[in-house]
Amino acid sequence: MARVTFGYINGSFAKAFADDYTRMATAATAAITQVAGEAKAAGRASIAAAGFSTKWQNALQAEIFPDTGVSLNAAAVIFHKIPYSGILEDGGTIHGQPLLWLPIEANLPARSGLRRWTPALYVQQIGPLVFVNVAGRRPLLVPRTVSRRRGGRGGVAKPVFVGVDAVTIAKKFDITRIVAQAAGRLPDVYAAKLRELL
């Protein structure tokens, strides 16, 4: 059988292949970047519509890989920086160990810059708390006060935390659905980006 050898003419085949690869990789990276940006914006809008602060909205992030250059294997990761945000995405019940201590906002001092009060944070910044357990009622944590009329003995103020066994949280937003819808547009966006480069 005769042996047939194919060769390049001045490297033209290699150059054409390299040019095509660069265009496809550029289109892929641009498509991923656009769709991830759209998903992030729509997700933040959903978080805002649920009544969450700008801080909660901005905590939804999109990272593009690779972070420099272009690639046919470009990818995006959409994530929320607040670790417990998942319970608001799915809804569910949080159980105490043994109790969850919920702040009674009306009885807490105004503290700018704090995301939420916890008993430990209260003790650290304000002072000691006293556990109050009345039969038939939920347990309470109240600040320990000092009464001069009682010779410096500890008194009791308004409760600042109430203890519960569990809290059920309803679903507040649906970032998973938003990201899936955005990902479904990838083929069309990629095709449009590729046409722009031809």
Backbone hydrogen bonds, N-H to C=O, Kabsch-Sander energy under -0.5 kcal/mol:
donor,donor_aa,acceptor,acceptor_aa,energy
10,N,8,Y,-0.8
12,S,9,I,-1.9
15,K,11,G,-2.3
16,A,12,S,-2.5
17,F,13,F,-2.6
18,A,14,A,-2.5
19,D,15,K,-2.8
20,D,16,A,-2.5
21,Y,17,F,-2.6
22,T,18,A,-2.5
23,R,19,D,-2.3
24,M,20,D,-2.7
25,A,21,Y,-3.0
26,T,22,T,-2.5
27,A,23,R,-2.6
28,A,24,M,-2.6
29,T,25,A,-2.5
30,A,26,T,-2.4
31,A,27,A,-2.5
32,I,28,A,-2.4
33,T,29,T,-2.3
34,Q,30,A,-2.4
35,V,31,A,-2.7
36,A,32,I,-2.5
37,G,33,T,-2.0
38,E,34,Q,-2.3
39,A,35,V,-2.5
40,K,36,A,-2.5
41,A,37,G,-2.3
42,A,38,E,-2.6
43,G,39,A,-2.6
44,R,40,K,-2.6
45,A,41,A,-2.0
46,S,42,A,-2.0
47,I,43,G,-2.1
48,A,44,R,-2.4
49,A,45,A,-2.5
50,A,46,S,-1.2
51,G,48,A,-1.9
52,F,47,I,-1.8
57,Q,53,S,-2.2
58,N,54,T,-3.0
59,A,55,K,-0.9
60,L,57,Q,-1.5
61,Q,59,A,-0.6
61,Q,79,F,-3.4
63,E,77,V,-2.5
65,F,75,A,-3.1
71,S,25,A,-0.8
74,A,71,S,-1.2
75,A,65,F,-2.7
77,V,63,E,-2.4
79,F,61,Q,-2.2
79,F,77,V,-0.5
81,K,59,A,-2.2
85,S,82,I,-2.0
86,G,83,P,-0.6
87,I,84,Y,-1.1
88,L,85,S,-1.2
89,E,85,S,-1.0
90,D,86,G,-2.2
91,G,87,I,-2.1
92,G,169,I,-2.4
94,I,167,V,-3.0
95,H,93,T,-0.5
96,G,165,D,-3.3
97,Q,99,L,-0.9
100,L,164,V,-3.1
102,L,100,L,-0.8
102,L,162,V,-2.8
104,I,160,V,-2.6
105,E,103,P,-1.0
107,N,104,I,-1.9
108,L,104,I,-0.6
108,L,105,E,-1.3
114,L,111,R,-1.1
122,Y,118,T,-2.5
123,V,119,P,-2.6
124,Q,120,A,-2.2
125,Q,121,L,-2.3
126,I,122,Y,-3.4
127,G,122,Y,-1.4
130,V,142,V,-3.7
132,V,140,L,-2.8
134,V,132,V,-0.5
137,R,134,V,-2.2
140,L,132,V,-2.8
141,L,161,F,-2.3
142,V,130,V,-2.4
144,R,128,P,-2.1
145,T,143,P,-0.6
145,T,155,G,-1.7
147,S,145,T,-0.5
147,S,153,R,-1.9
148,R,146,V,-0.6
150,R,147,S,-0.7
151,G,148,R,-1.8
152,G,147,S,-2.0
153,R,147,S,-0.5
153,R,150,R,-0.7
155,G,145,T,-3.8
157,A,143,P,-1.1
160,V,141,L,-2.7
161,F,141,L,-1.5
162,V,102,L,-2.2
163,G,139,P,-2.7
164,V,100,L,-2.5
167,V,94,I,-2.4
169,I,92,G,-3.4
169,I,167,V,-0.6
172,K,88,L,-3.1
173,F,88,L,-1.5
178,I,174,D,-1.6
179,V,175,I,-2.7
180,A,176,T,-2.2
181,Q,177,R,-2.3
182,A,178,I,-2.1
183,A,179,V,-2.7
184,G,180,A,-1.6
185,R,181,Q,-0.5
185,R,182,A,-1.5
186,L,183,A,-1.5
189,V,185,R,-2.3
190,Y,186,L,-3.1
191,A,187,P,-2.3
192,A,188,D,-2.1
193,K,189,V,-2.4
194,L,190,Y,-2.5
195,R,191,A,-2.2
196,E,192,A,-1.6
197,L,193,K,-0.8
197,L,194,L,-0.8
198,L,194,L,-0.7
198,L,195,R,-0.8
